[in-house]
């Protein structure tokens, strides 16, 4: 009887140990690890060619890029060229040149499984190097009576007054999203709020447009929007 009891105990311990091992093996088999791609993403802002097509006073091109450095952080940059003719009541002026924005994006979106989408907040420092010209102006002639135009409107005076090597410095905050529409192909859309730090004016005329910043208002603030397409070149998966 004593030997039978000892044998039953050994049999129970063996069965329990074997069962735990089987559970652990099955548990490991059921665990799936999803990894996301880390690499360089490059693309183009489609709003610039679209505006170039519909607005004959504007032409521009912008390339976008970012590189993922951690789960939620990306270093990002934009490079571009713009030419804009601004029509005012008494003046016509043109700004043209190149710009660069440097900064980072933070992804605030929690992806499911192997998704790789973003709702991001970005910060940028912007620098533009451009030429600005006063193309023409009209002498502001009045009758002295409010709301009464002059009998003869003076003709516009054509000029070729251009200042080269002007610069603009600004900071901006971006809010946008990136959606992986196809494998490694992303659709991007968003908006930005800009604050001008400094801008160079040509002699006797205020800069009205700075490439990369858009229209320069009296309060030195501005807004922008963007939408584009980009491709991710994956270097690794984590």
C-alpha positions as CSV (number, residue, x, y, z in Angstrom):
1,X,0.0,0.0,0.0
2,X,2.8,2.4,0.9
3,X,4.7,1.7,-2.4
4,X,1.4,2.2,-4.3
5,X,1.0,5.6,-2.7
6,X,4.6,6.7,-3.5
7,X,4.1,5.6,-7.1
8,X,0.9,7.6,-7.4
9,X,2.7,10.7,-6.0
10,X,5.5,10.4,-8.6
11,X,3.0,9.9,-11.4
12,X,1.0,13.0,-10.3
13,X,4.2,15.1,-10.1
14,X,5.4,13.9,-13.6
15,X,2.0,14.6,-15.2
16,X,1.7,18.1,-13.7
17,X,5.3,19.0,-14.8
18,X,4.7,17.7,-18.3
19,X,1.4,19.6,-18.5
20,X,3.0,22.9,-17.5
21,X,5.7,22.5,-20.1
22,X,3.1,21.9,-22.8
23,X,1.2,25.0,-21.7
24,X,4.4,27.1,-21.9
25,X,5.2,25.7,-25.4
26,X,1.6,26.5,-26.6
27,X,1.8,29.9,-25.1
28,X,5.0,30.7,-26.9
29,X,3.5,29.5,-30.2
30,X,0.4,31.7,-29.7
31,X,2.5,34.9,-29.0
32,X,2.9,37.0,-32.2
33,X,5.3,39.9,-32.3
34,X,4.5,42.7,-34.8
35,X,7.4,44.9,-36.0
36,X,7.2,48.2,-37.8
37,X,9.6,49.6,-40.4
38,X,12.3,52.1,-39.6
39,X,13.9,54.0,-42.5
40,X,13.9,57.0,-44.7
41,X,10.6,58.4,-46.1
42,X,10.7,60.7,-49.1
43,X,7.9,62.4,-51.0
44,X,6.5,65.5,-52.7
45,X,4.0,68.1,-51.6
46,X,1.2,67.9,-54.2
47,X,-0.3,71.2,-53.2
48,X,2.6,73.1,-54.9
49,X,2.1,71.6,-58.4
50,X,-1.6,71.9,-58.0
51,X,-1.4,75.6,-57.2
52,X,1.1,76.1,-60.0
53,X,-1.4,74.7,-62.4
54,X,-4.4,76.8,-61.3
55,X,-2.6,80.1,-60.4
56,X,-0.5,81.6,-63.2
57,X,1.1,84.0,-60.7
58,X,2.6,81.2,-58.7
59,X,5.1,78.3,-59.3
60,X,6.6,76.0,-56.7
61,X,7.9,72.6,-55.8
62,X,8.6,71.0,-52.4
63,X,10.2,67.7,-51.4
64,X,9.5,66.2,-48.0
65,X,11.5,63.7,-46.0
66,X,11.7,62.2,-42.5
67,X,13.7,59.5,-40.7
68,X,12.3,57.5,-37.8
69,X,14.6,57.4,-34.8
70,X,12.4,55.9,-32.1
71,X,8.8,54.5,-31.7
72,X,7.2,58.0,-31.8
73,X,9.9,60.4,-32.9
74,X,11.0,61.4,-36.5
75,X,13.5,63.9,-37.7
76,X,12.0,65.8,-40.6
77,X,12.8,68.3,-43.3
78,X,11.3,70.0,-46.3
79,X,13.2,71.5,-49.3
80,X,11.6,73.7,-51.9
81,X,11.5,76.5,-54.4
82,X,8.8,79.1,-54.9
83,X,8.0,82.1,-57.1
84,X,5.1,84.3,-56.3
85,X,3.8,87.5,-57.9
86,X,1.8,89.7,-55.5
87,X,-0.8,92.2,-56.8
88,X,-1.6,95.1,-54.5
89,X,-3.8,98.2,-55.2
90,X,-0.8,100.3,-56.3
91,X,2.1,97.8,-56.6
92,X,3.1,94.5,-58.2
93,X,6.0,92.6,-56.8
94,X,7.7,89.2,-57.2
95,X,9.6,87.0,-54.8
96,X,11.5,83.9,-55.9
97,X,14.0,81.6,-54.1
98,X,14.7,78.5,-52.2
99,X,14.0,77.4,-48.6
100,X,14.5,74.7,-46.1
101,X,12.7,73.6,-43.0
102,X,14.3,71.5,-40.3
103,X,12.8,69.9,-37.2
104,X,11.1,66.9,-35.8
105,X,7.6,65.2,-35.6
106,X,6.0,63.4,-32.7
107,X,3.5,60.7,-33.5
108,X,0.6,60.8,-31.0
109,X,-1.3,58.0,-32.6
110,X,-1.3,54.5,-31.0
111,X,-1.2,52.0,-33.8
112,X,-2.9,48.6,-33.8
113,X,-0.8,45.5,-34.5
114,X,1.3,46.1,-37.6
115,X,-0.3,49.4,-38.6
116,X,2.1,52.3,-39.3
117,X,-0.1,55.5,-39.4
118,X,0.5,58.8,-37.7
119,X,-1.3,61.8,-36.2
120,X,1.7,64.0,-35.6
121,X,2.7,67.3,-34.1
122,X,5.8,68.9,-35.7
123,X,8.2,71.8,-35.0
124,X,10.3,73.5,-37.7
125,X,12.9,76.1,-38.1
126,X,12.7,77.7,-41.6
127,X,15.3,79.5,-43.6
128,X,14.7,81.1,-47.1
129,X,17.2,82.7,-49.5
130,X,15.4,84.7,-52.2
131,X,15.2,87.7,-54.6
132,X,12.5,90.3,-54.3
133,X,11.6,92.8,-57.0
134,X,9.2,95.7,-57.3
135,X,7.8,95.2,-60.8
136,X,5.5,98.2,-61.2
137,X,3.7,100.8,-59.2
138,X,0.9,103.3,-59.7
139,X,0.9,106.8,-58.3
140,X,-1.8,107.1,-55.7
141,X,-3.8,110.1,-57.0
142,X,-6.9,111.2,-55.1
143,X,-9.6,113.9,-55.6
144,X,-9.6,114.8,-52.0
145,X,-13.2,113.7,-51.7
146,X,-13.8,110.4,-49.8
147,X,-14.9,107.5,-51.9
148,X,-14.5,109.4,-55.1
149,X,-12.0,108.0,-57.7
150,X,-9.9,110.4,-59.8
151,X,-11.1,111.4,-63.2
152,X,-8.0,110.1,-64.9
153,X,-6.2,107.0,-63.4
154,X,-2.5,107.4,-63.9
155,X,-0.8,104.5,-65.8
156,X,1.4,101.9,-64.0
157,X,5.1,102.6,-64.1
158,X,7.1,99.6,-65.0
159,X,10.3,99.0,-63.1
160,X,13.2,96.5,-62.9
161,X,14.1,97.0,-59.3
162,X,15.4,93.7,-57.8
163,X,17.2,93.0,-54.6
164,X,19.1,89.7,-54.3
165,X,20.3,87.7,-51.4
166,X,17.4,88.5,-49.1
167,X,16.8,86.1,-46.2
168,X,13.9,85.1,-43.9
169,X,14.0,83.1,-40.7
170,X,10.9,81.7,-39.0
171,X,9.5,78.9,-36.8
172,X,6.4,77.0,-37.3
173,X,4.2,74.3,-35.7
174,X,2.7,71.6,-37.9
175,X,-0.3,69.4,-37.2
176,X,-1.1,66.6,-39.6
177,X,-1.6,62.9,-40.4
178,X,0.1,60.2,-42.4
179,X,-1.8,57.2,-43.6
180,X,-0.2,54.1,-45.1
181,X,-2.5,53.7,-48.1
182,X,-0.4,50.9,-49.7
183,X,2.6,49.0,-48.6
184,X,5.3,51.7,-47.7
185,X,3.3,54.4,-49.6
186,X,1.9,57.2,-47.4
187,X,-0.7,59.9,-47.9
188,X,0.1,63.1,-45.9
189,X,-2.1,66.1,-45.1
190,X,-1.9,68.9,-42.5
191,X,-1.6,72.6,-41.7
192,X,0.9,74.8,-40.1
193,X,1.1,78.1,-38.0
194,X,4.1,80.2,-38.7
195,X,5.9,83.0,-36.8
196,X,8.4,85.2,-38.6
197,X,11.6,85.9,-36.7
198,X,13.3,88.2,-39.2
199,X,13.1,89.1,-42.9
200,X,15.2,91.3,-45.1
201,X,13.5,94.0,-47.1
202,X,14.7,95.5,-50.3
203,X,15.4,99.3,-50.3
204,X,12.3,101.4,-49.8
205,X,9.9,98.4,-50.2
206,X,8.6,95.9,-47.7
207,X,8.9,92.2,-48.5
208,X,5.3,90.9,-49.1
209,X,6.1,87.2,-49.7
210,X,8.8,84.9,-48.5
211,X,9.3,81.5,-50.1
212,X,8.4,78.7,-47.7
213,X,6.7,81.1,-45.4
214,X,4.0,82.5,-47.7
215,X,2.5,86.0,-47.4
216,X,4.2,88.3,-44.8
217,X,1.6,90.2,-42.8
218,X,2.2,93.1,-40.5
219,X,1.9,90.9,-37.4
220,X,4.6,88.5,-38.8
221,X,2.3,85.4,-38.5
222,X,1.0,83.2,-41.2
223,X,-0.7,79.9,-42.0
224,X,0.0,77.1,-44.5
225,X,-1.4,73.8,-45.6
226,X,0.1,70.7,-47.3
227,X,-0.9,67.4,-48.7
228,X,1.4,64.9,-50.4
229,X,2.5,61.4,-51.1
230,X,5.7,59.7,-49.9
231,X,7.5,56.4,-50.0
232,X,9.2,54.6,-47.1
233,X,12.6,53.0,-47.8
234,X,12.8,50.5,-44.9
235,X,16.2,49.9,-43.4
236,X,15.2,47.7,-40.6
237,X,12.1,46.5,-38.5
238,X,11.7,46.8,-34.8
